[in-house]
Amino acid sequence: MNMAFKDITKKLLAELPVRSRDVLTKRYGLGKVAKRETLEAIGGEYKITRERVRQIEAFALNLIKKSKAYMGAETAFNQLKKSVDDFGGVVHEQIFLESLAKDKSTQNHIHFILVVSEAFTKFKEDDDFHYRWTTNPLFADKVHQSLKNLCANFSEGDLVSEPELVKKFLVELKNIKEVSEDPKVDQFADKWLLLSKLLAKNPLGEWGLAASPNIRMRGIRDYAYLVLRQNKEPMHFADVAKKINKTFDRTAHPATCHNELIKDGRFVLVGRGLYALTEWGYSKGTVIEVIQRLIKENGPLTRDQVLEKVLKERRVKTNTILVNLQNPKFFKKNPEGKFVVIK
């Protein structure tokens, strides 16, 4: 199939004047060197402006569409149209090309067919989406809107597994009658997700907003957050550093890791060198501060109640809690024998 497309482009280009053919060959990387040249580069070779090159390109494409070779390429156009539809009807340009051919040269020839044929519509890259192609613009717009709705429900800190993300996406797609009636909607959902520039996947396979530090990690703190989140329980900073090295192949020194985590509000020091995530319900503070907060939140507490509640938030020895609880500057017993905070 791939060689057939190269033959088609050769026949289409043969219909053009020499300069027009050369401009398209360079512009779309159809020569021996599979490199798409810019308007400026081509203009420099011919000593003409980039606008003049654009005019020649547009004229050449229109000329091709009126040629006999174009009419003779209908079978190839239909074949490619079927490939687009089988890939979901709305396709990420580069991912789609790579699915059809491994080498850049063949990809360029297929891309040229997409450009020439009126059966395909190209959507330009923007802040929300990558370059994409479709055979049904109205259908594509509905998929685009579903993706926008999906992204709008994400906050910066959200992370979900791919199956969970697809499930959320299918909810949005079901709101679109034409899409929900397609029996292949489940099959295409994961491919449509790749159209969006706002969503991305981190090295652990979790999805979130592309700009989130949980997806685009910027330093040790962000890697440490993912490590702790995956571990689901407190870890010593030295173990966090080792896990970062192993999981992300990134150098993380224990001392640096400790210094970074203690300054970040996402982490709480819950024991000697042990860190937990704030989102797990832990709060910052010394053992005394934790005891004070718990008594203020729950009212007077017995010795055993204090121990139970503090041990849920701190990985410390029982004796450490008791020593702090017995500090007369901060706590005293009421007539019922329960501990209260001294104001």
N, C-alpha and C positions, 0 to 999 in steps of 0.2 A: 504493500500500500504506500509506504513512504517513497519508494522510487517512482511510483506513478505520479505523485505530486510534483516531484522534481521535473518529470517530463512535461507535466501540465504547465508549470511556470516557464519552462523553456519555450514552449509553443506560444504562450501568451506574450512573452517578451519579444519574440521574433516578429510580432506585428508592429513594433515600434521603430521610429527613427533611431539612429545610432545613439545620439546624445540622450534622448529620453530613456532608452533601454539602459544606458550606462548609469543614469541617475537613479533609476529604480533598483538596479543591481546593487549599487553602493548603499542606497538608503535602507534596503531591506536585507542586506548581507547575503545576497544570492550568488555571489561569485566564489572563487576558490577559497578566499579568506572569508569565513563566516562572521563578519563584523558589520554591524549596522552603523553607518556613518551619519553624523549630524548634518543638518542643513548648512551650518557654517563651514564644516570641513569640505563638503562637496562644492560649495560656492567658492571656496579658496582655490580649489583645483581648476575651476572653470573661469575664475576671475569675474564672478557675478555675485549679486547679493543673495542672502538667504531667502528673501522673499521671492526672488526670481526662481530659485531652486524649487521652492514650494509650488510655484505656478507650473513649472515643468512637470513636477510629480503629479499634481492634480490633473493636468492635461493628459499625461500618459495613462493614468488610471482610467480616465473617462474613455480614452481611445481604445483601451483594452476591452472595456465593457461593451463596445460597439462592434468588436471584431468577430470574425467567424470562429476563431480559436476559443473565444469566451463561450459561444454557444456550444462548441464541442466539448467543453469542460463540465457540462451539466452533471454528468455521472460522478465526477470527482467532487463537485460541490455537494451533491446529495449524500455521497459517502461521508464527507466531513460533517455535514449537518447531522447525520445519524450518530456520529461519534460525539458531537456536542450534546445531543439529546440524551444519549446513553450515559453521559457524564453528569447529567443533572439539568441540562437546559440552560443553566447559567454557570459559566466556568471561569475559574481563576486562570488568566492567560498563561503564565509560566508553568503552573502545575499541569494544566491541560496539555500543553506542548510537550512537556517532559513525559507525560503518560503515553504519548504517541511515538516519540522518538528520543533516543538517548543523545545523539550528536546534535550540536548546535546548528550545523548546516541544514539538516533536514527540518529541524524546528523552524528555521527561518523561512523555508519554502512553504511549510504549512501555514505559518503566520501570514505570508503573502497571499495565500489563497483566501484566508479569512478576510483580509483587507479588500481584496478584489471583488469577491462574491457579494452580491446584494442580499444573500440569504442570511448574512450575519450582521449583528450590530455590536459595535464596540463601545464600552463605557470607559471614560477616562479615569485615571487614578485621581483620588481626592483624599481629603483628610480621613474619610470613613472607610474607603474601599480601595482595593488593588485594581489594576487593569483587569477587565473581565469582558467576556463575549457571551452573546445569547442569540438564539434563533427566535425568541419571543420577548420583545422589550416590555410589554405589559406584565407578563409573568415575572420577568426579572425585577421590575419595580416592586412587585409584591414581596418577593424574597428579600429585596433590599430593606423594605420597611419593617419586615419581621425581624431582621438582624438589628436594625436601629432600636426597635422596641426591646429586644433582648438586652442590648448593651445599656439601655437607659435604666434597667433594673439592677445593674451592677454598681457596687461602690468600690472604692480603691482597695479596700482590704479583703474583698471577697475572693475566695478560691474554691473551685469545684472540680470534681473529677470529670473526665470527658463524657462518660455515660450520663452523669447528672446534667451536664451542660446541654447535651443533645436532647434530653428530656425536657428541659426548660425551653429550648428552641422549638421543639415540636408543639408545645403549648401555644407559642406565638403563631406558628404556621397554621394551626388548626383554626385560628381566627380568620383565615383567608380561605374562602370557599373553594376557589379554583385549585389552590395548592393542596388543601386537606383531602380533596377527592382523588388526588393522584396516589395510586397504590404504592408508588416507589418513593414517597416522601421520606420514609424512615431511612431508606438506602442513601438518599442524597443529602440529608441534613448535615452529616459530618463534612461533606465537600463544600456545602454552602457556608459553613462556619469560617472556612479559610478565605472567603471573599473579604471578610472584615479586617480592617487594620486596627480596630479598637480592641479586639480580643486576641489573646496569644496564650501560648502554653509555656510553662517553665520547665526546667530540666527534670523535674519530678513527675511531669505529665499532668500537672494541675493547670486549670484554665482560670484566667481572670482578665482584668483590663490591661492592655498592653503597656500602658504607662505606669502601672503599679510597681512598687519596689518588690512585690512578691513574684513578679514576672520578669521584669528587667532589673536584676539585682545590681546595686551600685556599690556595695561594700560588704565587709564582714558581717555587719548587723543584719543585713537582708538575708544573707546565706544562713546565718545563725537562726533567724526566725523560721525559715523553712525546715531546718534540721530539728528544732524543738517541736515544731508543729507535727512533723512526721513521727517523732518519738513519742508524743502524747503524754509525756511526764517529764518532771525536772531532770536536768542534766548538769554535770560539773562542766565548768567552762573549758577545761582541758579536753574533755570528751567531745564537747561541741566543736572545738578546733579540729580534732582528729576526724570527726565525721564530715566536716566541711572539706578537708583535704581529700578524703576518700570518695565522697559523693560527687563533688563538683570539680575535682582535680585542681583545686585552688589552694595556694599556700596560706595557712592561717595559723599564726603563733598563739599559743595559749594566753600569754600576757596581754597581747593586743586584743584578743577576743574578750577577755575579762574587762579591759578598759572600755571597750566599745559597748558592751552589753549594759554595764552599770550606768551609762549615760543615756540609754534609750528607754523611753516610756513603755515600749512593748514588752520589756523584760523586768522580772522582779527577782531579787536575790532572796532565796527562801531558806538558805542554809549556808554552810561553809563552802563557798565556791559553787553552790547549786543555784541554777537559774530556772525559772518557770516563765510562762507567758501570762501577761496581765489579763488576756482574754479568757483565761481559765478561771478567773475569779480571784486571783491573788492581787494584793495591793502592796504598795511600797511601805517601808517603815521598819524600825527596829522592833525587837520582840516586845519591849515595853509599849511602844506605840500601837502595835497590833492588839495587845491585851486591852489597852485603853479604848481603842475603837470598838472591839467586840463587846465590852461591857456597856459602852454607851449605846450601841445598837440593840443589845439584847436585854439590858437591865442587869441588876446584880446577879452574879454567877458564883456557883460553888467552885471549889478547887478543881474537882474532876471535870466540871463543865468548861472551865477555862482551858484545861489541858486538852480536852477533846477538840475544842474549836481552834485553838492555836495550832495544834498538830495538823490540822487540815490545810493550814496556810504556810507553815514553816517546817522545814526538815531540820529540826534541832532536837537536842536531848531534853527529856522531861525535866531534868534537874535545872537546865538553863531557864526554862519557863518558870519553875518554882522560885528560883532565886530572884528573878525579876518581879514576880508576883508579891514577894515578901518585902519589897522595897517600900518602906513607910512614907517616902516622899510622894509616892504616886497612888498607892492603894491602901485600903483599910477594910475591915469587916464591919458589916452592919449588925444590928441586934439579932438578925436571923442567921448570922454566921456566913453570909455571902460577901463576896468582894465587890467593892464599889470604887469608883475613881475619885481621888481627892482633887477637888477643884483648885 
